[in-house]
Amino acid sequence: MELIESPTWQQLDAPLQFSPAAAAKVRELIAEEGNADLKLRVYIQGGGCSGFQYGFEFDESRGEDDVAVETDGVTLLVDPLSLQYLMGAEVDYSESLQGAQFVIRNPNAKTTCGCGSSFTM
């Protein structure tokens, strides 16, 4: 029997996907803020109705251990702790009749809440 290890983020071309639609919306929001140094940070925190929830915020600086994913000149930052829950996920932006929002499609989430921002592992 051969032990097969899961790849670490350093071994992957892109540990998570940052869609062109999400990058375009972030670019628009950065232009509104008037600060070209801003980057979108996505993180995981405890809470929500399912145990974990996603968070988004703008950040001017990249931490030493942060992973940066760039799409169309826009940078997405993820800290190492959050990355372990986001490996293989896609950060997207969606507009529908229910409204417009950033969406994370996370293959690691066992269940998600109806709100879309809370999940269990």
N, C-alpha and C positions, 0 to 999 in steps of 0.2 A: 504494500500500500504506500502510495506516495503522498506526502503532505504538500498541499498546494496552498500557498499563502496569498492573501488578498494584497493587491498592489497598494503601496503607500502613495500619497499625493505626489511625492517627488518623482515617482515612476510613471505617472500619467501625463499625457500631453496637456490635458485640461482636467483638473480635479472636479470642476463643475462647469456647467455651460452658462453663459451670459448672452441671452438672445439679442439679435439686432434690434428688436422692438423695445426691449428693456433698455438697451444702451441709448436708443434714440430718445426715449422719455427722460432718462437721467440727464442726457445732454441738454434737453429743453429745460429741466428744472435747475440745472447748474447755471444756465444762461439767465434764468429769472433771478437767481441769487447773486449774480454778478461776480462770482469767485471761481475762476478757472482751475484753482487748485483742489476743488472739491472732488471727492471720490465717494461712491456709494458703498457703505459697509452693510453687510448682511450678517446677522448673528442669531444664535439660539439662546433662549433663556427659559428657565422654569416658569410654568404658569399656563394659563389658558385652560380650556375645559378638558384637554386630553393629556396634560402633563408638561409638554414643551410648546413653545411658540416662537415664531419667527419675528425678528425685528429688523428694521431698516433705519439707517441714519446717514447723514453726510459727515464725512471726516476729511480734514485737510492733510493728515499725515498717515503714512503707512508704518505700522509697528514692525519691529525687527523680525518677528516671526509670522507676520501676516502673509497670506497667499494673495496675490493680485492676479485677477483675470481681466484681460483687456479685450474689448470688442469695439470696433469702429472708433478707436481713440478715447473710449470711456473706460475707466477703471472701476472694478468691483473688488472690494477687500473682504477677506474672511480671516478671522483669528483661528489658530490651530484647534482650540477646543470646539468651536462651532463647526469647523471643517470636518471633524470626525462624524458628525451627524449629517453633513451635506455632501459627502462624497458621491459623485455621479448625478447630483441634482441639477436641475435647470432653473435659472432665474429668468422669468419672462414678464412681459407686461401685456395685460389683456383688457380690452374694452368690450363691454356687452351691455345688454339692456339693464342689467343689475348695477352697472357702474364700471369704472376703470380702476384697476389695481395691479400692483406687482404680484406675481404668482410664483410660488416655488413648487415645482414638480419633483418630489423627493422619492426615489425608489427605496430608500431606507425606512420610510414611515410605514408602520404596520397599519395604523388607522389614522384618519384625519377627521377633524370636526367639520361640521357644515359651514363654519365661518371661513375655512380654508387657511387659517393662520395658526392652527393648533394641531398637534399630532402626537402619536406615541411611537416608541421604538420597540 
